[in-house]
Structure formats: structure tokens, C-alpha cells
């Protein structure tokens, strides 16, 4: 059984759209050994892209971020969250100026609602438990 | 270690019980023995002289094999006293500590120090909301919200005394009585440890908190420390977001399990009930710089 003093985890959220609207999310929980096989990048105002994440994080200048695409995962667990109709949206992320602030804030609010629900779900707890168990079993 | 039986006592059993090996004399075993209060007043084949109840390892009473009847070299600590809720599930958290911040560019962190302290004859364990940790930006944010509460042993929500601007009064979570029953002094060479691990969500540990000596076996564990009256050894489970910008947001809501242990050379290590910490950090960008 391996022991990791610096276990790093991250949640990646991928949207599935139906007729333009976000109808479900695939949440992938990934664990990494923070002391090995990790790559970092320094933000330069460009967006950080990851295959498992619809949202692209802006790399704020001079801030340090993990370069997830080039980090070696120890284990992962995924689950799906079905977005209720009332919480669906057809809005998308804007990555170039000028931004429509009200639309981006509305989209952000939707993502926050999604997180608050799936983050408290039993599926999420089960996935976290499975992920940590998988790491402990390595 | 095991208890020496009250009959058919052998030299091998005595030698093993006091942690020696090879061929030893009873006097060498006596010198290696600890203060131990015999529970029985009679030993088969031997008439006790009445001094056994106050014997120490310096006494010469146990220079006959029969006097070793029932001797136990290692002892148990008394049951700990608890002052907050304990358990291992998310719902068993003893502290909730959260920060939410909104700005064009922002980051949030919430962390709580779990530390040990020697107070008189007790090894005590406390938790303290870290109010010193900075967030980004320090000033000018659109909005910021910070809250903290703890749960007593009945699970009832309690407020910390203090504030995020001036700091909080730490809350004692447990203590272990470490008085030597024979001498009335503090048990010798006491050590304690605190370790923390995330069991749900994405979390981390703060590597440095003002006023505390954090970690040793990595930032998530103190390693074996000698509890002190003023040097406070601890760990700081935390929720820590990315720096967000341009309408991004990052939310971390980890749950940590905190395990405290106390040990001494002639005692069985005691592992206290598990404490669970619930941390929440949310950073929201409401614009592009």
C-alpha cells in the first residue's frame, strides 16, 4: 500500500449539450502524487485548456497553476450529473474581448448552482470514497 | 507485552515483559521495571508484606519471582475527555470554516490549525481558525464572506470567540490525563502526534501558520513531538482555490480527518477519536481585468 504525503486532487467538469443546452455534466475526479510527475505553468493571460474540462481557466499573470494535461494521474473516478431543466442554459464561455458581462455572470451562476448540487450529491461522495480507496490500494 | 500470570511464573516471562532479552537476573529485571500498582494482595506460594501497593521500580520487593504476579510493563492511558463532536463521516465535522470572495481576480483560502499543548498533567488538543491567511486581493474586493463555527459533543453549533480581523480563541477539542498514578508526576517522555488527510473533496494543508510549528512529517503530520506549554505543534487542513480571472470560479470543499495520538515508553499508545474538519473556499471572478 502506497502512502502519499502530498496527494493532489482535482475535479474536471465536462458539459454535454443537447440542442445547445447543457443537459448533463461528466465530473471526473483525479488524484495525483503532488511530489512526483507534476508540471506547473505560470499564468500569462492565456487560457488553460484540459480535455476533461469544458471551462477554460484564465491563467492570471504570474500566478502558478498545475498543467493538468502534463501531470501523471494516479487514479480517477467519474460520475454523471443530469442537469434539471430549470438549471439548463445555452450560454457558453467567452474567451475573447469584448465579453458580455451579464451573460457571463449568468452562465457563471448556472455553473455555481450545478456545483452546489452535484458537490453535495451521494454520487459525488461515493466517487470521492472510491478515488481515495483506489489511491490507498496502490 | 503481556501481563505476567499469577501462577507458573517463569524467568522468560519476566524478562520478556520488562523488554529485556537473553539471560538476566531478577535484579536486572527489577531495574528495568516500571512503577506498577499490583491489583491483587495475595500471590500463590508467597505472602506479601503489604508494601506492594506503593512499590516503584526502585524497590527490592520483586526480587522473588512470585512478586511479579500480575505485573504489566505497559499501561493504558485513561480515557480521553472530548469537548467537540467526533466521528469519521462528513456529517460528523467538528468545525466548519468557509470563505467566499468575488472580484475580477481573486483567490480564497480557509484553514484551521489543530495543535497539541501541555497543560499541567494533561496533553490537550485544540483547534484554532486561522485568521492570518491572506486572500487575493486583500482590499477592494467586490464582496467577501467568512464564517466559522464548531460543534459541541451533542452536535450543537457553537460560535468561536473572536473575529477574522483580530483572531479567535482556540477551542479545546480533547485532552488526555498524563499523570503518573504512582508518583503523581507527569509521565516521563510523553510524545504526541497529529495527522490529517483529506477523505472527500479537493483539499490541502497549509505549510505555515503564524504562532504555530506546522508539520514535520510533511505539512499534513506533526510527526512525533513532545507536547509543550508554549511551542504549539500542529497541522492546518485547508481549502485553497486557484487564482481566478475573467468570469472563472473555483470552489473547494474538502473534508479532512484529523487523528491525534499520545504515547509514552511504558504506555500503550492511545489514538483519540477522529475529528472531521469541513472547509470551504470559493473564489469568483466577476469581470476581466
Interface residues (C-beta under 8 A of the other chain):
Chain A: X5 X6 X7 X8 X9 X10 X11 X43 X55 X57 X58 X60 X63 X65 X93 X94 X95 X97 X99 X101 X104 X105 X107 X108 X111 X112 X115 X119 X125 X128 X129 X132
Chain B: X90 X105 X197 X198 X199 X200 X201 X202 X203 X204 X217 X218 X219 X220 X221 X242 X243 X244 X245 X246 X247 X248 X249 X250 X251 X253 X284 X285 X286 X287 X288
